[in-house]
């Protein structure tokens, strides 16, 4: 709980510092604009452009905000959107206008700058907006916003760029994995590995069939040998029984049920038979 509270306190402190910096920038802008009212229109535009740059740097410290030098053709400010880990996600080009009338030519010029820089989004921040736009909107594919809502527009557009970048990264990663799997399944390496397994099972089946045939032959041979030994043993037992009679111990396996009674009857009949 203590660690959590420390993190909350630190976050609140950073937010307070950021709010103060933004408030200071607004005050500086107001003061600069008042001083510039007696100056040229170019000076007034430069004041607003400087405020826009500073506001973007303060609010999005992980992004790279670059000023286009005066006299160089192109947008006024270039904002390279980055994640907290420094991964580039996209680009926003900004044009700052502080004039008494709106010009549709600004849109065409900024769209050309957007194509040149391959930027995802283009925004015109203007003191005067087209009649069809209130506070912010889109004119021919270019975002247009009043200075008072610029921070909110920038936050929303930046978040959208990051989300689209992440979605594309996930999609590209999935496509890449699918292509890798397909290439592996259609490769000679995969074919050879399958052939190794097929050959192994085929060899094992042949070995099992050979072993089965060998043991069947062996069992038949042993069965014949055992039968021969058994027959010989039974023959010897029968010979001895004929010589000795009932004095020979009985081997039940070699006797039939009731055989002993029949033998005694036969012997008694032989003794009673008169001698000639």
Backbone as CSV, one residue per row, in Angstrom:
resi,resn,N_x,N_y,N_z,CA_x,CA_y,CA_z,C_x,C_y,C_z
1,UNK,0.831,-1.211,0.000,0.000,0.000,0.000,0.865,1.261,0.000
2,UNK,1.982,1.200,0.752,2.858,2.356,0.826,3.489,2.628,-0.532
3,UNK,3.951,1.547,-1.203,4.568,1.701,-2.521,3.548,2.234,-3.519
4,UNK,2.313,1.720,-3.438,1.256,2.160,-4.343,0.959,3.640,-4.139
5,UNK,0.912,4.069,-2.883,0.634,5.462,-2.578,1.764,6.356,-3.080
6,UNK,3.003,5.853,-2.980,4.146,6.642,-3.468,4.048,6.842,-4.975
7,UNK,3.636,5.785,-5.685,3.481,5.896,-7.135,2.380,6.898,-7.478
8,UNK,1.271,6.831,-6.732,0.160,7.761,-6.968,0.597,9.194,-6.707
9,UNK,1.318,9.404,-5.614,1.799,10.751,-5.276,2.747,11.272,-6.346
10,UNK,3.632,10.374,-6.833,4.594,10.793,-7.856,3.881,11.144,-9.161
11,UNK,2.868,10.363,-9.505,2.097,10.635,-10.726,1.353,11.961,-10.616
12,UNK,0.742,12.194,-9.451,0.020,13.443,-9.254,0.964,14.639,-9.325
13,UNK,2.194,14.443,-8.802,3.176,15.520,-8.845,3.575,15.829,-10.285
14,UNK,3.779,14.785,-11.072,4.144,14.985,-12.474,3.017,15.657,-13.241
15,UNK,1.768,15.262,-12.953,0.631,15.891,-13.613,0.526,17.359,-13.237
16,UNK,0.772,17.643,-11.965,0.717,19.033,-11.513,1.800,19.872,-12.187
17,UNK,2.995,19.281,-12.312,4.083,19.996,-12.981,3.742,20.257,-14.442
18,UNK,3.152,19.250,-15.091,2.788,19.404,-16.492,1.707,20.476,-16.643
19,UNK,0.709,20.460,-15.763,-0.347,21.469,-15.822,0.220,22.872,-15.640
20,UNK,1.183,22.969,-14.733,1.788,24.290,-14.500,2.561,24.745,-15.735
21,UNK,3.283,23.812,-16.360,4.029,24.167,-17.560,3.087,24.632,-18.665
22,UNK,1.965,23.920,-18.824,0.997,24.318,-19.848,0.378,25.681,-19.534
23,UNK,0.080,25.889,-18.272,-0.487,27.177,-17.876,0.509,28.297,-18.123
24,UNK,1.764,28.033,-17.801,2.805,29.040,-18.065,2.917,29.332,-19.553
25,UNK,2.796,28.274,-20.373,2.860,28.471,-21.822,1.693,29.320,-22.308
26,UNK,0.502,29.057,-21.749,-0.662,29.843,-22.151,-0.478,31.314,-21.787
27,UNK,0.071,31.531,-20.595,0.310,32.928,-20.183,1.332,33.586,-21.092
28,UNK,2.372,32.836,-21.428,3.392,33.376,-22.318,2.812,33.682,-23.695
29,UNK,1.902,32.772,-24.147,1.275,32.991,-25.441,0.424,34.259,-25.407
30,UNK,-0.354,34.411,-24.350,-1.199,35.593,-24.255,-0.378,36.876,-24.226
31,UNK,0.706,36.832,-23.467,1.552,38.023,-23.376,2.222,38.302,-24.711
32,UNK,2.692,37.225,-25.367,3.359,37.403,-26.655,2.374,37.904,-27.707
33,UNK,1.139,37.409,-27.637,0.144,37.845,-28.619,-0.196,39.322,-28.431
34,UNK,-0.256,39.751,-27.183,-0.550,41.174,-26.929,0.578,42.049,-27.475
35,UNK,1.822,41.570,-27.271,2.949,42.346,-27.781,2.984,42.319,-29.306
36,UNK,2.506,41.206,-29.838,2.590,41.059,-31.291,1.473,41.784,-32.010
37,UNK,0.454,42.216,-31.265,-0.658,42.922,-31.915,-0.183,44.191,-32.606
38,UNK,0.873,44.798,-32.048,1.419,45.984,-32.701,2.464,45.591,-33.748
39,UNK,2.823,44.299,-33.768,3.847,43.847,-34.705,3.238,43.308,-35.983
40,UNK,4.043,42.586,-36.747,3.612,42.079,-38.043,2.792,40.805,-37.879
41,UNK,2.072,40.419,-38.940,1.293,39.190,-38.935,2.212,37.974,-38.843
42,UNK,3.385,38.059,-39.436,4.347,36.956,-39.374,4.781,36.698,-37.949
43,UNK,5.004,37.780,-37.194,5.414,37.627,-35.797,4.323,36.944,-34.987
44,UNK,3.061,37.288,-35.215,1.956,36.663,-34.505,1.890,35.163,-34.819
45,UNK,2.103,34.802,-36.076,2.100,33.388,-36.455,3.235,32.618,-35.798
46,UNK,4.409,33.213,-35.683,5.556,32.556,-35.061,5.307,32.306,-33.576
47,UNK,4.612,33.227,-32.926,4.300,33.057,-31.501,3.413,31.837,-31.300
48,UNK,2.359,31.694,-32.126,1.454,30.554,-32.007,2.177,29.259,-32.345
49,UNK,3.042,29.278,-33.329,3.793,28.080,-33.721,4.708,27.622,-32.588
50,UNK,5.353,28.555,-31.939,6.241,28.224,-30.813,5.447,27.617,-29.667
51,UNK,4.280,28.168,-29.397,3.424,27.619,-28.341,3.019,26.190,-28.672
52,UNK,2.663,25.934,-29.944,2.268,24.586,-30.366,3.407,23.593,-30.143
53,UNK,4.600,23.949,-30.527,5.763,23.066,-30.337,5.974,22.757,-28.862
54,UNK,5.986,23.800,-28.036,6.242,23.608,-26.603,5.155,22.757,-25.958
55,UNK,3.899,22.981,-26.355,2.801,22.215,-25.780,2.951,20.719,-26.115
56,UNK,3.293,20.395,-27.350,3.457,18.998,-27.752,4.632,18.347,-27.012
57,UNK,5.708,19.066,-26.836,6.874,18.514,-26.127,6.551,18.233,-24.661
58,UNK,5.814,19.156,-24.033,5.484,18.982,-22.624,4.495,17.836,-22.423
59,UNK,3.480,17.776,-23.262,2.409,16.788,-23.089,2.840,15.379,-23.512
60,UNK,3.705,15.292,-24.509,4.126,13.970,-25.023,5.652,13.871,-24.996
61,UNK,6.219,13.670,-23.821,7.686,13.694,-23.673,8.399,12.556,-24.405
62,UNK,7.686,11.463,-24.709,8.333,10.347,-25.408,8.404,10.584,-26.915
63,UNK,7.593,11.512,-27.421,7.579,11.783,-28.862,8.736,12.698,-29.244
64,UNK,9.038,12.681,-30.536,10.053,13.585,-31.077,9.344,14.712,-31.834
65,UNK,9.452,15.925,-31.293,8.790,17.082,-31.893,9.864,17.953,-32.543
66,UNK,9.755,18.093,-33.863,10.782,18.822,-34.607,10.185,20.064,-35.266
67,UNK,10.897,21.163,-35.120,10.490,22.414,-35.771,11.106,22.477,-37.165
68,UNK,10.282,22.837,-38.134,10.800,23.035,-39.484,11.381,24.443,-39.542
69,UNK,12.650,24.580,-39.874,13.281,25.910,-39.863,12.552,26.898,-40.768
70,UNK,12.601,28.172,-40.377,11.972,29.222,-41.173,12.631,29.296,-42.547
71,UNK,11.798,29.462,-43.538,12.313,29.547,-44.899,12.379,28.211,-45.607
72,UNK,12.211,27.110,-44.848,12.230,25.773,-45.441,10.810,25.365,-45.765
73,UNK,10.587,24.908,-47.011,9.242,24.548,-47.427,8.779,23.289,-46.703
74,UNK,7.531,23.294,-46.266,6.988,22.140,-45.568,6.128,22.564,-44.397
75,UNK,5.658,21.564,-43.624,4.823,21.840,-42.457,5.622,22.584,-41.392
76,UNK,4.897,23.194,-40.440,5.565,23.962,-39.402,6.208,23.060,-38.345
77,UNK,5.480,22.002,-37.953,5.952,21.120,-36.875,5.746,19.667,-37.306
78,UNK,6.732,18.844,-36.997,6.643,17.412,-37.275,6.709,16.668,-35.949
79,UNK,5.683,15.886,-35.662,5.620,15.100,-34.418,5.730,13.614,-34.757
80,UNK,6.831,12.997,-34.328,7.034,11.556,-34.523,6.533,10.843,-33.278
81,UNK,5.443,10.109,-33.406,4.800,9.439,-32.277,5.579,8.178,-31.918
82,UNK,5.904,8.057,-30.622,6.656,6.895,-30.142,6.014,6.335,-28.884
83,UNK,6.239,5.055,-28.651,5.776,4.428,-27.413,6.725,4.789,-26.283
84,UNK,6.366,4.378,-25.066,7.231,4.656,-23.915,8.596,3.995,-24.051
85,UNK,8.664,2.914,-24.834,9.941,2.221,-25.032,10.706,2.754,-26.233
86,UNK,10.171,3.804,-26.890,10.892,4.436,-27.983,10.613,3.877,-29.360
87,UNK,9.584,3.042,-29.499,9.255,2.467,-30.802,8.448,3.480,-31.614
88,UNK,8.893,3.746,-32.830,8.191,4.707,-33.684,6.907,4.103,-34.215
89,UNK,5.790,4.828,-34.045,4.482,4.326,-34.475,3.920,5.082,-35.677
90,UNK,4.318,6.324,-35.856,3.786,7.112,-36.957,4.162,8.581,-36.822
91,UNK,3.615,9.393,-37.729,3.986,10.813,-37.779,2.747,11.682,-37.953
92,UNK,2.754,12.819,-37.244,1.718,13.843,-37.403,2.402,15.121,-37.874
93,UNK,1.880,15.717,-38.954,2.427,16.998,-39.415,1.442,18.101,-39.024
94,UNK,2.005,19.192,-38.499,1.189,20.292,-37.997,1.483,21.573,-38.797
95,UNK,0.421,22.309,-39.068,0.544,23.622,-39.691,-0.165,24.625,-38.782
96,UNK,0.527,25.681,-38.385,-0.034,26.684,-37.485,-0.369,27.959,-38.268
97,UNK,-1.623,28.408,-38.123,-2.066,29.608,-38.834,-2.731,30.576,-37.851
98,UNK,-2.282,31.827,-37.905,-2.872,32.858,-37.033,-3.180,34.078,-37.899
99,UNK,-4.256,33.952,-38.666,-4.644,35.007,-39.595,-6.098,35.395,-39.352
100,UNK,-6.561,36.409,-40.087,-7.931,36.884,-39.911,-8.921,36.183,-40.832
101,UNK,-8.432,35.371,-41.774,-9.337,34.695,-42.711,-8.799,33.304,-43.021
102,UNK,-9.747,32.400,-43.294,-9.388,31.023,-43.642,-9.061,30.917,-45.118
103,UNK,-8.050,30.072,-45.456,-7.690,29.862,-46.850,-7.739,28.367,-47.168
104,UNK,-8.522,27.993,-48.178,-8.637,26.578,-48.561,-7.318,26.045,-49.149
105,UNK,-6.467,26.948,-49.591,-5.186,26.534,-50.139,-4.286,25.873,-49.111
106,UNK,-4.512,26.180,-47.830,-3.692,25.551,-46.777,-3.860,24.022,-46.783
107,UNK,-5.079,23.586,-47.046,-5.364,22.146,-47.009,-4.551,21.411,-48.068
108,UNK,-4.594,21.924,-49.311,-3.871,21.279,-50.406,-2.360,21.253,-50.136
109,UNK,-1.833,22.366,-49.591,-0.393,22.430,-49.313,0.009,21.421,-48.249
110,UNK,-0.791,21.314,-47.157,-0.431,20.401,-46.067,-0.571,18.944,-46.510
111,UNK,-1.550,18.655,-47.376,-1.683,17.290,-47.886,-0.450,16.904,-48.708
112,UNK,0.085,17.863,-49.459,1.309,17.603,-50.225,2.480,17.343,-49.277
113,UNK,2.561,18.153,-48.201,3.619,17.941,-47.207,3.466,16.576,-46.529
114,UNK,2.221,16.188,-46.280,1.949,14.892,-45.644,2.440,13.744,-46.520
115,UNK,2.181,13.831,-47.827,2.635,12.778,-48.738,4.157,12.730,-48.808
116,UNK,4.772,13.896,-48.805,6.237,13.943,-48.879,6.872,13.288,-47.664
117,UNK,6.311,13.562,-46.487,6.869,13.025,-45.241,6.324,11.636,-44.900
118,UNK,5.357,11.158,-45.728,4.722,9.856,-45.464,4.108,9.810,-44.060
119,UNK,3.488,10.918,-43.676,2.870,11.030,-42.358,1.472,10.420,-42.375
120,UNK,1.069,9.879,-41.212,-0.258,9.274,-41.094,-1.362,10.320,-40.976
121,UNK,-1.064,11.444,-40.305,-2.096,12.441,-40.024,-1.538,13.838,-40.287
122,UNK,-2.430,14.724,-40.766,-2.069,16.128,-40.968,-3.096,17.001,-40.248
123,UNK,-2.610,18.032,-39.530,-3.495,18.886,-38.733,-3.151,20.357,-38.973
124,UNK,-4.188,21.176,-39.188,-4.021,22.627,-39.265,-4.615,23.234,-38.004
125,UNK,-3.800,23.959,-37.268,-4.266,24.692,-36.085,-4.445,26.146,-36.500
126,UNK,-5.679,26.616,-36.456,-5.956,27.950,-36.987,-6.852,28.751,-36.050
127,UNK,-6.591,30.058,-36.034,-7.423,30.962,-35.238,-8.798,31.105,-35.882
128,UNK,-8.837,31.024,-37.207,-10.092,31.123,-37.953,-10.328,29.787,-38.658
129,UNK,-11.529,29.229,-38.505,-11.862,27.926,-39.068,-12.852,28.077,-40.220
130,UNK,-12.965,27.070,-41.077,-13.987,27.114,-42.136,-15.387,27.181,-41.534
131,UNK,-16.340,27.647,-42.296,-17.705,27.790,-41.800,-18.306,26.444,-41.404
132,UNK,-17.848,25.366,-42.039,-18.413,24.037,-41.771,-17.816,23.371,-40.541
133,UNK,-16.817,24.022,-39.916,-16.118,23.398,-38.786,-16.314,24.252,-37.544
134,UNK,-16.651,23.566,-36.445,-16.757,24.249,-35.155,-15.774,23.591,-34.183
135,UNK,-14.790,24.316,-33.762,-13.722,23.859,-32.871,-12.772,22.873,-33.561
136,UNK,-13.275,21.748,-34.079,-12.397,20.830,-34.819,-13.226,19.985,-35.774
137,UNK,-12.559,19.483,-36.811,-13.227,18.657,-37.810,-12.247,18.247,-38.891
138,UNK,-12.771,17.661,-39.985,-11.934,17.189,-41.087,-12.360,17.902,-42.363
139,UNK,-11.380,18.416,-43.071,-11.624,19.085,-44.349,-10.755,18.397,-45.402
140,UNK,-11.383,17.675,-46.297,-10.692,16.988,-47.392,-9.536,16.118,-46.880
141,UNK,-9.791,15.389,-45.804,-8.786,14.467,-45.280,-7.780,15.077,-44.328
142,UNK,-7.866,16.382,-44.088,-6.953,17.075,-43.177,-7.734,17.529,-41.946
143,UNK,-7.164,17.256,-40.774,-7.802,17.706,-39.545,-7.591,19.206,-39.373
144,UNK,-8.647,19.879,-38.900,-8.611,21.316,-38.634,-9.091,21.526,-37.206
145,UNK,-8.336,22.334,-36.429,-8.692,22.503,-35.018,-8.377,23.917,-34.548
146,UNK,-9.207,24.372,-33.622,-8.939,25.635,-32.942,-7.844,25.410,-31.908
147,UNK,-7.076,26.426,-31.616,-5.956,26.292,-30.685,-6.425,25.815,-29.309
148,UNK,-7.635,26.181,-28.907,-8.129,25.846,-27.572,-8.360,24.350,-27.387
149,UNK,-8.588,23.609,-28.483,-8.858,22.173,-28.377,-7.718,21.348,-28.980
150,UNK,-6.623,21.975,-29.308,-5.527,21.287,-29.987,-4.972,20.139,-29.149
151,UNK,-4.841,20.355,-27.846,-4.273,19.328,-26.983,-5.136,18.060,-26.988
152,UNK,-6.456,18.228,-26.896,-7.355,17.070,-26.928,-7.305,16.341,-28.265
153,UNK,-7.277,17.115,-29.359,-7.186,16.517,-30.691,-5.881,15.756,-30.840
154,UNK,-4.786,16.338,-30.388,-3.474,15.688,-30.484,-3.449,14.381,-29.703
155,UNK,-4.036,14.396,-28.498,-4.066,13.188,-27.662,-4.842,12.067,-28.346
156,UNK,-6.010,12.405,-28.916,-6.844,11.392,-29.566,-6.165,10.833,-30.816
157,UNK,-5.601,11.724,-31.641,-4.952,11.274,-32.876,-3.719,10.419,-32.565
158,UNK,-2.971,10.833,-31.583,-1.766,10.081,-31.210,-2.136,8.681,-30.737
159,UNK,-3.165,8.573,-29.899,-3.593,7.271,-29.390,-4.070,6.375,-30.533
160,UNK,-4.765,6.980,-31.495,-5.243,6.211,-32.644,-4.067,5.670,-33.458
161,UNK,-3.040,6.471,-33.638,-1.858,6.031,-34.396,-1.187,4.847,-33.701
162,UNK,-1.066,4.911,-32.380,-0.434,3.830,-31.627,-1.263,2.548,-31.723
163,UNK,-2.584,2.661,-31.606,-3.458,1.480,-31.693,-3.369,0.826,-33.078
164,UNK,-3.371,1.627,-34.120,-3.262,1.083,-35.482,-1.913,0.409,-35.678
165,UNK,-0.860,1.024,-35.149,0.480,0.426,-35.257,0.531,-0.928,-34.564
166,UNK,-0.033,-1.001,-33.358,-0.036,-2.266,-32.614,-0.841,-3.334,-33.337
167,UNK,-1.998,-2.942,-33.904,-2.830,-3.906,-34.636,-2.091,-4.442,-35.862
168,UNK,-1.406,-3.549,-36.581,-0.643,-3.989,-37.750,0.505,-4.911,-37.334
169,UNK,1.138,-4.590,-36.202,2.250,-5.418,-35.740,1.778,-6.827,-35.401
170,UNK,0.615,-6.926,-34.731,0.066,-8.245,-34.387,-0.292,-9.015,-35.652
171,UNK,-0.949,-8.320,-36.612,-1.342,-8.972,-37.862,-0.124,-9.447,-38.644
172,UNK,0.900,-8.587,-38.695,2.126,-8.954,-39.419,2.803,-10.133,-38.762
173,UNK,2.770,-10.146,-37.411,3.407,-11.254,-36.687,2.681,-12.565,-36.961
174,UNK,1.335,-12.519,-36.985,0.548,-13.721,-37.271,0.803,-14.208,-38.690
175,UNK,0.822,-13.275,-39.645,1.090,-13.659,-41.033,2.480,-14.239,-41.171
176,UNK,3.429,-13.633,-40.454,4.806,-14.126,-40.515,4.899,-15.547,-39.981
177,UNK,4.222,-15.829,-38.855,4.256,-17.168,-38.279,3.603,-18.175,-39.224
178,UNK,2.468,-17.785,-39.832,1.784,-18.693,-40.759,2.671,-19.002,-41.964
179,UNK,3.363,-17.996,-42.474,4.256,-18.213,-43.610,5.414,-19.123,-43.231
180,UNK,5.938,-18.950,-42.013,7.047,-19.788,-41.558,6.611,-21.248,-41.470
181,UNK,5.405,-21.471,-40.897,4.891,-22.842,-40.765,4.666,-23.459,-42.141
182,UNK,4.068,-22.682,-43.062,3.807,-23.193,-44.412,5.120,-23.550,-45.117
183,UNK,6.107,-22.671,-45.021,7.388,-22.934,-45.663,8.054,-24.184,-45.091
184,UNK,7.907,-24.388,-43.778,8.502,-25.570,-43.168,7.797,-26.846,-43.626
185,UNK,6.446,-26.797,-43.678,5.679,-27.984,-44.077,5.934,-28.368,-45.532
186,UNK,6.287,-27.403,-46.355,6.536,-27.684,-47.774,8.021,-27.820,-48.085
187,UNK,8.849,-27.839,-47.068,10.292,-27.918,-47.280,10.774,-29.366,-47.358
188,UNK,11.948,-29.563,-47.952,12.569,-30.889,-48.008,12.946,-31.379,-46.616
189,UNK,13.277,-30.449,-45.740,13.656,-30.819,-44.383,12.518,-31.552,-43.678
190,UNK,11.282,-30.994,-43.794,10.119,-31.640,-43.184,9.849,-32.987,-43.850
191,UNK,9.948,-33.051,-45.183,9.722,-34.296,-45.921,10.702,-35.377,-45.463
192,UNK,11.961,-34.999,-45.305,12.966,-35.971,-44.897,12.713,-36.475,-43.481
193,UNK,12.267,-35.591,-42.611,11.968,-36.019,-41.234,10.805,-37.015,-41.213
194,UNK,9.770,-36.768,-42.026,8.646,-37.696,-42.100,9.101,-39.034,-42.670
195,UNK,9.945,-38.993,-43.694,10.445,-40.227,-44.295,11.230,-41.058,-43.283
196,UNK,11.978,-40.384,-42.411,12.727,-41.103,-41.378,11.780,-41.882,-40.475
197,UNK,10.677,-41.236,-40.065,9.708,-41.919,-39.203,9.026,-43.065,-39.925
198,UNK,8.655,-42.850,-41.193,7.993,-43.906,-41.967,8.931,-45.104,-42.133
199,UNK,10.190,-44.824,-42.462,11.165,-45.910,-42.618,11.357,-46.665,-41.315
200,UNK,11.369,-45.940,-40.212,11.563,-46.579,-38.909,10.410,-47.548,-38.599
201,UNK,9.167,-47.067,-38.774,8.014,-47.931,-38.483,7.933,-49.105,-39.455
202,UNK,8.294,-48.854,-40.720,8.303,-49.938,-41.696,9.321,-51.003,-41.307
203,UNK,10.507,-50.560,-40.881,11.550,-51.490,-40.455,11.119,-52.268,-39.216
204,UNK,10.503,-51.575,-38.259,10.051,-52.248,-37.041,8.977,-53.293,-37.351
205,UNK,8.063,-52.984,-38.297,7.027,-53.952,-38.671,7.652,-55.184,-39.308
206,UNK,8.645,-54.978,-40.178,9.316,-56.113,-40.805,10.021,-56.975,-39.759
207,UNK,10.652,-56.306,-38.774,11.336,-57.048,-37.721,10.344,-57.850,-36.878
208,UNK,9.181,-57.250,-36.582,8.154,-57.949,-35.793,7.611,-59.148,-36.573
209,UNK,7.381,-58.944,-37.890,6.892,-60.061,-38.710,7.911,-61.199,-38.744
210,UNK,9.183,-60.878,-38.860,10.235,-61.900,-38.866,10.282,-62.630,-37.526
211,UNK,10.192,-61.849,-36.429,10.218,-62.469,-35.096,9.006,-63.371,-34.899
212,UNK,7.825,-62.923,-35.389,6.618,-63.742,-35.251,6.781,-65.064,-36.009
213,UNK,7.285,-65.001,-37.246,7.487,-66.222,-38.033,8.509,-67.154,-37.379
214,UNK,9.553,-66.540,-36.824,10.603,-67.348,-36.167,10.045,-68.083,-34.957
215,UNK,9.295,-67.364,-34.120,8.785,-67.979,-32.895,7.695,-69.016,-33.193
216,UNK,6.871,-68.773,-34.226,5.876,-69.782,-34.602,6.573,-71.077,-35.024
217,UNK,7.606,-70.945,-35.826,8.373,-72.110,-36.267,9.042,-72.800,-35.088
218,UNK,9.605,-71.985,-34.193,10.294,-72.542,-33.019,9.308,-73.271,-32.119
219,UNK,8.117,-72.659,-31.911,7.123,-73.290,-31.029,6.624,-74.626,-31.623
220,UNK,6.433,-74.660,-32.933,5.995,-75.910,-33.574,7.056,-76.997,-33.420
221,UNK,8.309,-76.604,-33.588,9.405,-77.572,-33.448,9.486,-78.083,-32.021
222,UNK,9.405,-77.174,-31.039,9.472,-77.572,-29.636,8.262,-78.414,-29.254
223,UNK,7.099,-78.069,-29.845,5.893,-78.843,-29.549,6.047,-80.293,-30.034
224,UNK,6.623,-80.457,-31.218,6.866,-81.799,-31.736,7.873,-82.559,-30.866
225,UNK,8.903,-81.859,-30.412,9.909,-82.499,-29.562,9.295,-82.948,-28.242
226,UNK,8.483,-82.050,-27.655,7.842,-82.392,-26.382,6.895,-83.563,-26.561
227,UNK,6.141,-83.570,-27.679,5.201,-84.661,-27.952,5.950,-85.992,-28.118
228,UNK,7.099,-85.934,-28.772,7.899,-87.146,-28.964,8.413,-87.677,-27.632
229,UNK,8.914,-86.754,-26.789,9.402,-87.158,-25.464,8.269,-87.741,-24.640
230,UNK,7.102,-87.086,-24.702,5.940,-87.565,-23.946,5.546,-88.970,-24.399
231,UNK,5.517,-89.185,-25.717,5.148,-90.505,-26.232,6.162,-91.580,-25.792
232,UNK,7.419,-91.235,-25.825,8.449,-92.184,-25.391,8.302,-92.509,-23.910
233,UNK,8.048,-91.463,-23.110,7.872,-91.661,-21.670,6.657,-92.551,-21.398
234,UNK,5.573,-92.284,-22.120,4.360,-93.087,-21.947,4.617,-94.538,-22.345
235,UNK,5.415,-94.719,-23.387,5.745,-96.082,-23.807,6.533,-96.846,-22.764
236,UNK,7.530,-96.144,-22.185,8.331,-96.774,-21.126,7.447,-97.121,-19.935
237,UNK,6.558,-96.186,-19.568,5.656,-96.392,-18.440,4.761,-97.598,-18.707
238,UNK,4.290,-97.722,-19.944,3.435,-98.848,-20.281,4.179,-100.171,-20.224
239,UNK,5.431,-100.179,-20.715,6.234,-101.405,-20.650,6.448,-101.847,-19.207
240,UNK,6.804,-100.881,-18.336,7.061,-101.208,-16.928,5.798,-101.687,-16.242
241,UNK,4.701,-101.072,-16.569,3.436,-101.464,-15.955,3.061,-102.896,-16.359
242,UNK,3.388,-103.251,-17.613,3.104,-104.615,-18.054,3.968,-105.648,-17.348
243,UNK,5.165,-105.247,-16.954,6.080,-106.163,-16.277,5.814,-106.228,-14.780
244,UNK,5.574,-105.082,-14.177,5.487,-105.025,-12.709,4.043,-105.085,-12.244
245,UNK,3.117,-104.536,-13.020,1.721,-104.507,-12.612,1.436,-103.378,-11.655
246,UNK,0.596,-103.727,-10.627,0.152,-102.684,-9.681,1.254,-102.211,-8.755
247,UNK,2.371,-102.877,-8.767,3.488,-102.432,-7.924,4.096,-101.149,-8.427
248,UNK,3.844,-100.831,-9.695,4.384,-99.590,-10.276,3.531,-98.405,-9.815
249,UNK,4.138,-97.381,-9.231,3.367,-96.208,-8.797,2.615,-95.592,-9.973
250,UNK,1.375,-95.169,-9.657,0.530,-94.598,-10.693,0.961,-93.163,-11.059
251,UNK,0.973,-92.887,-12.331,1.173,-91.516,-12.833,-0.171,-91.074,-13.418
252,UNK,-0.850,-90.201,-12.684,-2.234,-89.858,-13.045,-2.360,-89.312,-14.468
253,UNK,-1.373,-88.562,-14.880,-1.447,-87.938,-16.202,-1.446,-88.994,-17.306
254,UNK,-0.842,-90.157,-16.979,-0.761,-91.230,-17.976,-1.860,-92.268,-17.794
255,UNK,-2.789,-92.034,-16.887,-3.859,-92.993,-16.612,-5.210,-92.400,-17.009
256,UNK,-6.122,-93.250,-17.389,-7.500,-92.841,-17.611,-8.287,-93.083,-16.341
257,UNK,-9.374,-92.353,-16.145,-10.200,-92.559,-14.958,-10.752,-93.989,-14.952
258,UNK,-10.571,-94.698,-13.782,-11.091,-96.063,-13.643,-10.181,-97.117,-14.223
259,UNK,-9.022,-96.692,-14.708,-8.123,-97.667,-15.331,-7.568,-98.663,-14.326
260,UNK,-7.364,-98.176,-13.052,-6.806,-99.068,-12.028,-7.759,-100.208,-11.715
261,UNK,-9.055,-99.955,-11.698,-10.066,-100.989,-11.417,-10.063,-102.023,-12.526
262,UNK,-9.985,-101.508,-13.778,-9.986,-102.443,-14.911,-8.767,-103.338,-14.887
263,UNK,-7.633,-102.754,-14.505,-6.397,-103.540,-14.453,-6.514,-104.642,-13.414
264,UNK,-7.038,-104.294,-12.203,-7.168,-105.301,-11.133,-8.112,-106.411,-11.572
265,UNK,-9.186,-106.061,-12.255,-10.145,-107.066,-12.725,-9.491,-108.019,-13.710
266,UNK,-8.698,-107.417,-14.596,-8.005,-108.234,-15.588,-7.023,-109.190,-14.931
267,UNK,-6.300,-108.680,-13.876,-5.308,-109.503,-13.179,-6.003,-110.635,-12.417
268,UNK,-7.125,-110.344,-11.733,-7.856,-111.375,-10.982,-8.372,-112.457,-11.916
269,UNK,-8.849,-112.021,-13.070,-9.354,-112.993,-14.037,-8.242,-113.890,-14.547
270,UNK,-7.077,-113.323,-14.683,-5.928,-114.122,-15.152,-5.526,-115.145,-14.130
271,UNK,-5.583,-114.815,-12.793,-5.181,-115.750,-11.737,-6.173,-116.904,-11.638
272,UNK,-7.498,-116.613,-11.815,-8.516,-117.646,-11.669,-8.606,-118.574,-12.889
273,UNK,-8.024,-118.163,-13.993,-8.099,-118.959,-15.215,-7.352,-120.275,-15.006
274,UNK,-7.969,-121.459,-15.236,-7.298,-122.749,-14.987,-6.092,-122.913,-15.890
275,UNK,-5.090,-123.552,-15.310,-3.869,-123.798,-16.066,-4.024,-125.071,-16.844
276,UNK,-3.586,-125.108,-18.018,-3.693,-126.300,-18.868,-2.359,-127.032,-18.850
